[in-house]
């Protein structure tokens, strides 16, 4: 289903979606865009660069209570599962690199085991994407990892900005239902509209991006360079802050811990929180041995997970080329440069 929506009618469409919580990118601070609740649809402007935080938090929050526990002395412990049941939500303005990240999260949390916490949220969130007419960041490299500025993977709707209007394409039944709620606000896309959107997508692909040569040979080259001293050299500046993984749309590692709320009677919560392979104690064994005790070994793990191990296990890269880890690394570690140096034969 392909429709046209005047830009001036975007707020009116959002107003018809009152059965859902609405989110869109908004300027949170100077040059900092993030997804925020839509309080006034008239103020929504889908002309944003990449948000600092990707949209993965809508379905995989940074902190999540898995269950509550309690125990009265002399009695069996009581466990109360806390499965999520959020109100339906629509997230506008999702860039195609981030929606491709959602597809990779789906693989992790549903392929071999359907995580009920992730699935409970995923089923309630509708993603409305926005094609990139120009790269939103100087470090974009979506096309180097198999994506495109107008990729549809993981989205329910894809919007493309044209002159004074949006081309709006429903990609799933949920997306079609959203467009149906807009009623007369939408007009059928004509052949001239379809030609215009194809031209916009082609022009977007013509913009230069960060290149990775011969993606198909990267996994083999990384395996061949596993013991290269260059890993330590390229990781020397790392301060272990973890920003590269916390802001990554595909990173999904987590830790589970018990948070005691009361010791008598015993009450607490079992909590899942994001973790990162860039923290020194991420792989620390109880014996004290740490198989990744050096900065180089941890950088190698991050890069190989995305361009070697995930490829071997799922036949796709675990990087979608958003460029956040390059743009926001405080010490300038650049995953494209690392792959170009150690991921080439």
N, C-alpha and C positions, 0 to 999 in steps of 0.2 A: 504494500500500500504506500503510494507516494503522494504527498499532499503539499500545499503551499500555505504558509502562514505569514501575514504581514508582521514585521517586527513590532509594530505598535500594538499588535494583538497578543503578544506573548503574555503580558500580565493578565489579560482576560482569560486566556487558556489556563494559566496557573490558578486563577480564581475558581475555575470549574473543577479543580482537583482537590476539593476541600476534604475528601475522604482519606487523603494521604498527608503525611508530613512531607514538606517540601524542603529541599536543600539545593543550594547553588554556590558557585565560587563567589567570594566577596573579599574586598580589600580589608584584611584584619588589622594590618599595621603597614607602615611605609614599605612598599614593594613586597608585602607578604600577603599572598592570596591563599585562602583556605575555604573549604566547604563550610557554609554556615546555614542555619535555619532561615527560611525565607519569611521574614516578618512583613515585608511590604513588596509585593510582586512588582510594583511599578518601578522599584529601584534596581531590579535585576538587570544586569548588562552582561551578556555572554560574550565579552570581548577580552577575556582574561588570559594571562600567560599560564604556564603550568602552576597548579597549586603547590604549596610547599609539601603538604601532607597528601598522599594519594588517597583514593576513596576506599582502600581496603578496610579501614576501621569501621565502616558501616556493617560489615559482616564478620570481621575478625578484630574485635576491640582490643586495645592495648592491655586492659585488665578485665577479666571476666570471672565471676564466681561460678564454679562448676557445681558445688553443692555446699549445704550448711550441715554442720554436725554438732551433736551435743551428747553428753553422757552424764547420767546421774549415778553417783557411786553405788555399786552393787547391781546395776542394771546394764543391759546391752546398749551399745551406742546407737543413736538414732541419726540416720542420714536423710536429708531432704534435698532431692535434686532440684536444681534451679534452671530448668530449660527455658530459653528465651521465647517470648511470645510478643515481639514488638508490634506496634501499630504499623500499617503499611506506609512505605516511604518512597518518594521519587527523588532521585538525585540528578539534577540537571548539570550540563556542562562538562561531562566526563570526556576527557581526551582519549583518542583511540589507543594510545600506548597504555593508559591506565586500565581501559576495559580489557585489553589483552592480558594484563596482569591478573584480572579477575578470573580469566579462563585458567590460568596456571594455578591460582588458589583453589579453583574447583577441582583440579586434578589432585592436588595434595589432600584436600579435605573430603573428597567423595570417591576417588577411584578405587582404593583398596578397602577403605572403611568410611562409612558415611558419618561424619562428625555431626551429632545432633545439634550442637550449639551453633556451629557454622551454618548448617543447613536450615535451622530455624530462622536465622536472620536472612540468609540468602533468598529464601522463598518470599520474603516480605519487602525486598528492595527492588525497585525498578530503576534501571539506569538509562538515562537519556544522554546520548553522546553528542559531542560537537566536533565535527571535522576541523582539522587545522588548515586554514587557508594559507598560512605561512608557519614556519617552525616557531613554537612559542618560546624556545630557548636556543641559545647558540650551541648548546651541547646535545641537541636532539640527534638520535641516530636510529629511529624506529625502522627505517627502510634497510638498515644494515643488519637487522635481526629478523627480517621477514615480515615486518609490519608495513603500514602505510598511513599517511595523514588522514585517510578516510576509511580505515579498517572498521569492520562492523562486529568483529569478534566480541562476545560478552555483553553486547548492548541489546536493549529492547527497542530503542529508537535512535536513529542517527539524524542530527540536524546539520545542515550546511548553510552557512550565511551567504546570501547573494545580495544583490543591490536592493536594500530596503525590505527584504523578506527572507524567510527561511524555507529551504527545501526540507521537508520532514518525512522521513522514511520509517515506517513501522517494520520492525524486524522479527517480532514475536507476537503471539496473541495478546500478551500483556501490553505490549507497545501499541497494538491496534486498538485496544480498549481505551488507552489514554487519549489517542487521537479522536476516538468516537465521543469522548466526553467533551471535546472542544466543539462539536457540532458544526454550526455554520461558520465558525471562525476559519475553518480549513476549506480550501478549494482544491479540486483535483489538479495534480501537476500535468501541465500540457507538454507536448513534445519540445517546445522551446525551453520550458523550464528544465526538462531532463537534459537537454543539450547544454544548458548553462551550468548545471551542476557537474556534468561530466567534464566540462572545460575547467571549472574551478578545482576539481580533484586532480586533473592532469597538471594544472599549473602548480598546485601544492607539491606534487611529487617532483617537480622540476627544481624546487629550491634545494640548494646544496645542504647536505647534512654531514655529520662526522662519519667517515667511512670505516668499515672493517672489511678487509680483503678476504675473499674466499671463505665465507662462513662455514662451508661444509668441511673444511680441513682444520678448523680451530680445535675441535675436541681431540683429534689425534695429535696435534702439535702440543697441546697442553699436557697430554699424557707423556709425550716424549720429553717435555721440559719439566717434568715433575720435580726433579732434584736440582734444577738450575739455581745457582747462587743469585740470579737476578731477582728472585722473589724477595729475598732479604733486602736487597738494594732498593727495590721499588717501594717496599713497605717501611723503610727507615723513618719516614716522617710521621707515620701513623701514631695518633695519640689514643687510639682505642675508644673513641667516643660512641661509635656505633651508629652515627647518623646515616651512613651509607646503607645500612640495612633497615633501620626504623623508617626511613622515608622511601624505601624501595617498594614499588607496588606488588612485587612478587615474593619478597622475603617473608617467611612464615614461622621461623623457629620460635619456640616458646618454652617457658619453664613452668612447673607446677609446684606450688608450695602451700603449706597450711598456715593460715593466719589465725592465731588464737585470740579470741575476743574476751574470754573469761576463763579463769582456771578453776574456779569453784562456784557453781558446777561448770564442768568443761563445756565450752561453746566456741565455735570457730567456723571458718570457711576454708574450703579448698579452692585455690585461685589459680587461674592461668594468666600469665603475663608474657609479653613479648620478650624474647631473649635474642642474642646475636652471637654469631660465631666470631665476632671481632673482639669480644670480651675475653681477657686472659683466662678466666676460670670456666669458660663455656664447656670445655672438654676435660676439666680437672677430674681425675678419678679419686675415689675415696682413699686410695692408697697414697695419694699425693703425687702420683705420676701424671704428667700432662702431655699428651701426644702432640699438642699444638702450642708449645710454650713460647715460640718466637713470633714476632710480627710477620715475618715472611710466610710462615706456615699458615697463619690465619688469613692473610691476603690470598694465598693460594687456595685455601678452602672456599673463600667467597667466590673467586673467579671460576674455579673448577666446578663448584656446585651449579653455577649458572650455565657454563658453556661445555661441561664434560659430563658430570654425573646425571644431571637432569636430562640431557640429550640421550644418554645410554638407557635411562629408565623410562623416559616418556616421549622420546623422539622429537623433542623441541627444546629450544633454549629457554632458560628461566630468566631471561632478561628481555625487556620490551623496548629498550632504547629511549626511556624518558629523559635520561641525562641528569636526574636529580643528584645521584651519588657523585657526579663530576662537579656540578655547579655548586653544591652545598658542602662539599668536603672542606673542612677548615684548613687543611694542609695541602690541598691540591692533588690528592691521589686520583688518577684518571683511569677508569676501567677500560676505556677504549684504547688508551696508550698501552696498558698492560696486555690486553688481548693482541694488539698489533705487534707487540714485542715477543710475547711468549706463546701466542696462539697461532703463529704462522710457521709453516715448515721451513 
